[in-house]
Amino acid sequence: MAKDKTLFTCRECGGTNPKWLGKCPHCGAWNSLDEGPAEPAAGSARNRFQALARTQPVATLSEIEATDVERVPTGQDELDRVLGGGIVEGGVVLIGGDPGIGKSTLLLQALDALSTRIRVLYVTGEESGAQVALRARRLGLSGARVRVLAEIQLERILATLAQEQPQFCVIDSIQTLYSDQLSSAPGSVAQVRECAAQLTRVAKDSGVAIVLVGHVTKEGALAGPRVLEHIVDTVLYFEGDTHSSFRLVRAIKNRFGAVNEIGVFAMTERGLKGVSNPSAIFLSTHGEPVAGSCVMVTLEGTRPLLVELQALVDSGGPSPRRLSVGLDRDRLAMLLAVLHRHAGVACADQDVFVNAVGGVRIGEPAADLAVLLAIQSSLRGRPLPRGFLAFGEVGLAGEVRPAPRGLERLKEAAKLGFSVAMVPKANAPKKPIEGLTIHAVERIEQAVDLVRNL
């Protein structure tokens, strides 16, 4: 008997190769080629995509009529914030996160709230209809107008979409779907890419807003080829520890709104509830100021958040450790070198641990100044003054560089009762802010000397 032909497909980019290679020749990823059966001839695949594609006439950009897209609120204020105001007609959203973090719970709550205004459909490939109903009862949702379909075959789902004609549809999850046009198993690169492409085309043609739930790999990235993220309009990530009651939903890509916007939720017995003042969960509840703690204002999209950064400096052995949680470890090592060279604060023989309270991850360099002041406070055993905060980027030459939208950060701090702020000189406001004393600094040694005298 003739041996079935196989192809090796890259799980990162979807590229194929007739034999296994350690490095993908298309995207350069290592150990990413998976063996699978060869798909039908290109002619049949070309015919399928030609049937899906629509011919559009060439037009001049200035003559194309463009209007603001209409948005339908989901009933979850924090989710609407991340989406840019609500769902968009014909928009496709991909949401990923660890198992059990609350993706299905949040979407079921949004479906129930939307069902009172528009037609909705919930397609589940991982649970039965009875399991979905049990979850809805547990969350206290009526579900009177939520239509549910338990199916994993793409062609039947497309037929149901044509029959029901919903305005909002959730596919839970994209990795469970398969198309009869392909011979590979559900969850394979080819199946995920084909199903996502066809669902996206249906969304653009019919105007239904579709949410695709995606699995994540052990590294935390969305499973399947990266082309999946390029197909959809919006990519959301669920973040947070399953042992904590707080969850973050972060927008990584959004064609209809701001990226890096976050929504903060608290997991309760009745599902996920939006947190109106998220700064409260990222600040400690110390009765008195403690050494090694400094508050900074970080920007997540359009939202300023106050986050407490904690540092612990302890005597180390011959190989001192540098460990950071929520911040870049390599940047921590660089900042310690700057602190030693320009401010004379030596930590070469000390273990240094830095943590962002509340499980939040800070990626912007505006946290540099607060990290260094927290380290200096822990090393000397002297707490910073009550109501103190700092932000600013620190360069290798010891200069303190400005952070974007500094005035918004200061106003948010003043609103929450902070009284002393250390900021880069370029971020010093022209007009005083009521209740807030501002110290503008240009170099890190100036900031360290100023803190010692406060």
N, C-alpha and C positions, 0 to 999 in steps of 0.2 A: 504493500500500500504506500502511496505517496505521502510523504510527511507534510503536515500542514505548515504553511509558511508563517513565520513569526517576524515581528518587528520590535525593536527596542525604542520606547518612547520616553522622552525626558519629562519628568513630573514637574519641572520648573517652567519650561517654555513650551512644551508640547511637541518639540521637534522629534523626528524619527530617524533611525539609523538601522541598516540591515544587520549589524552585529553589535555586540556589547563593547562599550568603551568606558574607561574609567572617567573620562571627562567629556561632557556633552560638546560636540563640535559647533552647536548653534549658539548656546549661551555661556558656555565655559563652566557650568556647574559640575562639581565632582560627585560621583556615585549617585547620579540621579536618573539613570536609564533603567526602566523596568520592561521586562519581556512580556509580550502579549501577542495575540493572533493578528495577522495582517488583515486590514480592513478591505472591503470590496474595491474593485477597480475605481480609478479616479473619475471615470465617466459618470457612474451612478451618483457619486458624491457631488459632482459638478451639477448634475441635473437637479439635485435636491436644493442646492443653494441658489440656482437660477430661478427655481420656483419661488424661493423665499424673497429674493431681491426684487426691488422695485426700481424702475427707471425714472430718474428725476431729471428734468431739463436743466441746462446750464443757465445760471442767473447771475446778475451783477450784485455784488455784496450790498451796495448802497440802496438798491431797489427792493431788497428782501424785507418784507414787513416783519418786524420783531416787536413783540409785546411781552410784558412781564408774565411769567407763568403763574397760573392760579394754584393755590395751595389749599389742601384740605387738612385742618388740624386733626391729629390722631386721638386727642383726648389726654395724651401724656405730654405735659408741658416740657419736660426735660428731653423727651424724644423729639418733639417738634423743634427744639432749639438746635439739636445736632443735625436734623434734616434740613434746617434752614427756614423753618416755619410750617412744615407739614409735608404731606405727600404730594407729588406732582403727577399729573395725568401722563401716562406713558412712561414714567420713570421706573428704572430698575435699581433696586437696592440690594446689596450683598452684605449680610451681617454674619460675623464669625465670632467664635469664642469657645472657651473650654467647655467640656460636657458638664451639665448641671449648673451652669452659672446664671441661667435665667433667660436665655434667648426665646425659647418657646413660650415661657410665661409672659414676658413683656409683649410679644406679638399677639398672643391670645387676648390680653387685656386691650390692646389697641384695636383689634378686630371687633371686640364686643362694643367698644365705644363708637367706632365708625359705623357699625351695622345699623344704628338708629338713623343715619343720614344717607348712606350709600349702600349699594349691594357689595357684599364681601364673600370671599371663598377661602377656606383653609384646606390646603392639600397636605396631608401627612403621609410620609413614607416610612416613618420610624415607629409610629404608634397606630393603634386601631382607633376607630371612632369612639368606642367605649372608654378608652383611656383618655382621650381628649375631653370627653364629657365629664369624667371623674375629676380631671384637673380643673375644669371650669366650675364645677360645683364647689370644689375646695377653695377656689378663689372668690366665690360668691358672685360669679358672673351668670347672667340669665341665659345668654346664648340663644335668645329667641329668634334672631334673624341671621345667625352665623351659619352659613352652609359649609359642610365638612365633607371632604372626599379623601378616602384612604386608598391611594393608588401610587404606583411607582413607574408605570409605563407611560412614556412621554406622549405617545399618540392618543391615548385615552384621556390624558389630562388636557391636551389641546382641544379635543372634541368637547370636553366638559366646559372649558372656557368659552368655546363658541356657543354652546347651548345656554349656559347660565348668564353669560355676559356680565361678569362682576366688574366693579370699578376698582376694587382692591383685592389682591390675591397674595397669599403667603404660601411658599413652597418650602416645606420642612422635611427633608433637606435636599439640596441639589445633588449630593453624593449618592443618594439612594435611587435616583431616576436612571432609567435606561431607555434607549430607543431601539426599535426593531430593525432599524436601518444598519445598525452596527452589531458586530458579533462579540465585542468585548464585554466584560462584566460591569455591573453598576459600580460607580466610583472610580473607574479607570480614567486616565487623562482624556482619551477620545470621547467617552460617554459624557463626562462633565462638560467638556468644551462644546460638544454637539447640542446637548440639552440646554445649556445656558444660551447658546446662540439662537436656537429656535424660540425659546421663551422670550428673549429680548426682542426678536423680530415681531412676535405676536403683540408684545406690549407696545411697540412703536406703531404697529398697524391699527390696533383696536383701541388704544388709549388706556388700557388697564394698567394700573400701577402694581408692580410685582416686587415682592420681597423674597430673596433667595437666602435661605439659611445655609451656611457653609461650615464644614468641620475644620478644625485646625490641627496642624502637625504638632509634634512634641516640642518643636522650637517656638510654637505660638503663631506661626504664619498660617494663612488660609491654605488648606489642602487643595491639590490640583494645580494646573499650570497658572502662571502669573497672568496669562492672557485672559483668565476669568475676571480679574480685577479691571482689565482694560475694556472689557465688553460692557460692564455695567456703568450706571451713572454715579452711584454712590457706594462707598465701601465703609462700613462701620465695624468697629472691633469692640467686643465686650471685654472689659478688663476687671480685675479684682480677684481677691482670694476667696475661694468657696467657703472658707472657714469664717470669713468676715461678712457682716450684714450689708456692707456697702459695695456698690457696683459702679463702674464708670463705663459709659458708652462714648467712644471717641470716633470722630469722622476722619478717615485717612484720605478719602477722595470724595469730592462733592461737586458735581457740575452745576448744582442749583443753590449753592450756599458756601459758607466759609469752611475751610479744612481746619483740622486740629481743634474743632469745637468739641466740647465734652458735655455730657449730661450725667448727673449724679443721681443714683437711685439707692434706696434702702430696701432690703428684702424683708418683708413682713409676712405674717400668716395669711394676709389677703393679697399677696403678690408684691410687685415692685412699686414703690411709691417715690415720686420725685422729691429731692432734697432742695428746698428753696434757698438755704444758706449753707453751701458746701464748705465754706471756710471754717465753720465750726467743727467739722469732723477732722480737719487737718491741723488743728491747733490743740496743744496739750491743755490739761486742766490742772497745772501746777498751782498750788496755793501761793507759793513764793517763787521768785525767779531762781532758776537752777543753772549751774555752770554747764557750758557746752550746748546751749540752746539758743537759736537765733531764728527769727521769723522773717520770711521774704514774701514778696508779692510776685507771683508768676502769672503769665497770661496763657490761657488755654482758649484759643480762638478769640472770641470777643469778650470772654469772661475773665476778669482778674480774680485770682484765688490767693488767699493767704495760707501759706504752708510753713509749718515749723520744721526746721532742719536741726537735727541733733548730731553732735560729735562727741566721741569718747576717745581720749588720748591716754594710753596706758603704757607702762614700761614694757618694751618688747625684748626679745632675745636677739641672737645674732642675725636673724632674718626677720625684721619687723614686717607686719602685715598691713596692707591697705585694703580695706573692704568698704564698699559703698552699696547701699540699697536704695534704689530709686534715682540714682545719679550715675554718671559715667565714671567707671573706675580709673580709666586712663587719664581723664581730666583731673581727677583727685590727685594723682601722682604729680601731674604738672603743676597744680596749684600749691602743693607742698613745697616744691622746688622754688617757686616764685616767693612764697612766704619766707623761706630761709634766706634766699639771696637778697631780697630787697627790704624785708622787714626785720631780719635778724632773729626770727623765731625758728629754732631748729627742732625738727621732729624725726631726724634720721634714725635714731635708736628707739623710737616709740611706735607702738601699734596705734593705727588711726582707723577708727570706724565712723562712718557717716551714714545717717539714715534720714529719709524723708517720711515724716509721720503720716499715717493714714493709708499707706500703700500706694500713694500717688507717684508717678514717674515724672521727673523734671528733665526735659531735654534742652532747654534754652540756657545759654551761658550767663544769663542775668543772675543765676544763683551763686556765681563765683564768690562775690563779696560776702554774702551771708555764710557760706561754707567756711571761708577763712576766718571770719570773726567767731564762729562757733568753735572751730579748732583752737584758736587762740584762747578763748574763754575756758575750754576744758583743760588745756595745758596748764594754765595759771590757776585754775580752781576758782575763778571769779566770775559770777553770773553777770550777764548784760543787764542794763536797767530795765525795769518793768515798762511795758509798752514800747519796746524798742524793735525796730525792723530795719532791714537793709536789703538793697539789691544793686546789681551792677556787674558788668563783665570785667574780669581782670586779665590783662595781657601779660605776655612773657617779660616785657620790660618793666612790669610793676605798675603800669598805668591803669586807672579805673575808667572803663569806657561806658558810654551811656547805653541804657536799655530802651527799646522802643516803647512808645506810649507811656512814658514815665508819669505824666500828670494823672492819667486814669488810675495807675497803681497807687499813687499817693492819696487820691480822693477816696479810693476803696478802703485804704488803711485808716484814714481819718474817720470814715463812717463807722468802722468797727471799734473805734475807741483807742487806737494807737496814738502815742503822744510824741515819740522821738523817731526820726527817720534819718538814716545815712544813705545818701544817694550820690551818684556821679555828678560832677559839677555841671555837666551839660543837661542833666535832668532836673536841676533846681528850678522850681517854678518862679515866674516873674512876679506873681502876686502871692502873698502869704496864704497858707491854708489854715483855717481856724482850728485851733486845738492841736496843731502839729508843728513841732520844732524840727527844722530840717538842717542837717549838717551836710554840706556839699564837699566832696573830697576829689582829688585828682590822682593820688597815688596810694598804693596799699600801705606803705609805711605811715602815711598821714592818717589813714583810717585806723590803724592799730594804735598809734599814739593817742588819737582822739578818744578811742574807746577806753583806754586806761584811765583817762581823766574824767570820764562821765560818772 
